[in-house]
């Protein structure tokens, strides 16, 4: 339980730091947010708990293939906001689109030989 709480605190601090930096320096906040810090932390936690490098390799491959359908979200959000769409509507549209793209990736990947 202690390890879970530690992981939650560190992960929360990461998100809080990014949003705080982005208030003053949006570009730097974007850079830090784009770093695969959550993925790397997840790999560290997974390896630390299991010692299984193969599990880390499978996590990394899954992160790669599921990163691809998330890319359009980062283009849709500014496009909708610049067109005057409300923040709430923009986020809802972007999230729903991303969920649909994740579902498509999950459905298509096995058909083309990608193991997620």
Secondary structure by P-SEA (a helix, b strand, c coil): caaaaaaaaaaaaaaaaaaaaaaccaaaaaaaaacaaaaaaaaaaaaaacccaaaaaaaaaaaaaaaaaaaaaaaaaaaaaaacccaaaaaaaaaaaaaaaaaaaaaacccccccc
